[in-house]
Amino acid sequence: MSLILFNKPFQVLCQFSPKDGKATLADHLAIPKIYPAGRLDYDSEGLMLLTDDGKLQHAIAHPDHKAGKTYLVQVEGVPDADAMARLQAPLNLGDFTTQPCQAVRIAEPEWLWPRNPPIRERAGQPTSWLAITLREGKNRQVRRMTAAVGLPTLRLVRSAIGAISLATHPLMPGEWMAVSPQDL
């Protein structure tokens, strides 16, 4: 049984089969019969888990067993106390209401690699960094949450899944390593 940690680069699809000429996991991983345990948007980057064990994949991805996932989020603007409180409380996004989560302001992570291409920057518009930890994972949830409180997401990096993080397992974009499932 394999458990692979992969640092997904920006603009890579979370699938192995080609689609519309976009980069996929197959461009970075040549390990037979592994599958993603969860997804990460095309325009997001960071930590993914892949495995060749269907039961482990189900346990990682199933909502009843979801480990906390931490995202480092660069947003346009500076959040005030109200925006931070709204992010942490259940937030109605129209088609669903989020579960409570952790959200804190952080300094820009010094260890974070530069994004290629760089984020758009607007003169006179400050940016801020947040660390948001969710126990659920709906489609584009973090981006929708920050937009709902008036802080559009500029960059989104998943830095941790449960006990595994890019801090404990440093990987540059496109790099991977095998770990024991017990590490989760």
N, C-alpha and C positions, 0 to 999 in steps of 0.2 A: 504494500500500500504506500502510495506517495502523497505527500502534501508539499505543494510548491508555493513559495511566496514569490510574487512577481510585482515589480514596480512598473505599472502600466504608464507608458508615455502619453502625453497629450495627443489627441487625435488618432487614437488606435481603437478599433472596434473590439468589444469583448466577445469575440467569436473567432473560430478558426477558419471558417469558410469565407472566401472572398466576396465582397459586395461593393459594387460601384467604384472599384479601383481604390478603395480606402485601405489603409494599413489595418492588419488584424493581428491577433495573438500569434498566428502562424509565422508572421514576420520576425518573431522574437523567441518563440519556443518550439523546439523540434522534439518534444517528448511525446511518444505515442499514447493515445487513449487517455489523456487527461482532459478534464472539463472544468470550467469556472464554477466555483461555489459562490454564486452571487455575481452581480454585474457592477460596472462602473461606466458612466456615460462616456461617449466618444470624446467630449471636450473637457472631461475631468481626468485627473492623473492620480497615480499613487498605488497603494497596496491592494493587491488582489490575492485570493487563494484559489488554487486549482488542485484537483485531485483525480486519481483514477479509481477511487472507491465511492460507489454510488450511495452507500449508507452514510459515509462521512460527508459527502456533498450535501445530502438531504439534511443531516444534522446541523451543518453550518448555515445553510440557506433557509431552513424552515423557520417561520415566524415564532413558533413556540420556543425555539432554542437560540434565537438571535443574540449574538454577543454584541456588546456596544461597539459601534464604529465611530472613530473620531476623524473629523474632517478639519483641515486647516483652510480657512476661507478668507480670501482677500476681497473686500467689498469696497464699493465706491461710497464715500461718505464716512462720517464718524458717528457710531451709534451712541444714543443717549440712554439713560437708565430705562426709559419707557420701551425703547426698541429691544433692549436686552431682556427685559421682563417678558415682553410679548414673544420673543424667540423661545424662551424657556417654558412658557405655559402652553397648553393645548392651543393650536393656531388653526383657525378655519381657513383652508385653502380652496374652498368651493366644492370640490369633489370629495374631500375628506378632511378630517380634523386630525392634526398631528398629536402624537403622545407627548407628554412633557419630556424635555431633554435638558442637557447641560449646554450652556453657551457662555463663554467668557471671552473678554478681549485679551489679546496677547500681542507681544512684540513680533515683528516680522521674524520668522525662524531663520537664524543665521546659517543653519546647515542646508537650507532648501536650495536646490539647484535652480538656475535661471530657466524660465520657460522659453521654448522655441516653437513658434514665434513669441516674442514678448507680449504681455497684456497691453491693451490700449491705455494710454494715459491722456488725461485731459488737464490742460493747464488750469491751475486754480481749483481743481477738484481733489481734495485729499482722499487717500485710501486708508483702510484699517484692516487689521487681521483679527479673525475670530477663531476659536476652537469650539466646534460643535460636536457633541457626542449623542448619537441616536441609537435607539434599540429597535428601530423599524427602518424600512428602506423603500419608500415609494419612489416611483419614477421622478427624477429631477427634484426630489424633495428639498434638499438644502437650498438649491437655487430659488425654488419657489418660496421657501420660508424667508430668505433674506429679502427677496423682492417685495414680499407682503408687508415687511416693516420698513420699506423705503431704502434698502441698502442693496442695490444690484450686485450680484456676484461677478467678480472679474476673473478670479482663479480659484479652483477647487482641487485640493489635494487630500486624498484619504491617507491618513498617517498611521492609523491603527485599526486592527480588528481584534477585539478581545485583548488578550495579553500580548499579542504580537504587534510590534510597531516598527516603523522605519528607524526609530531610535535604538531599539534592541537588535534589529536586523538591518543594518544600513545597506541599501541598494540604490544604485543610480537608475534613472529611467531606462527600461529595456533589460535590466539585470534581473536574475532570479536565483533562488537557492532552495534546496530541499530542506525540510525540517520535520521533526517528529510531530504527529498529531497530538501528542501529549503537551506540546508547547502551547496549544490553544487553551 
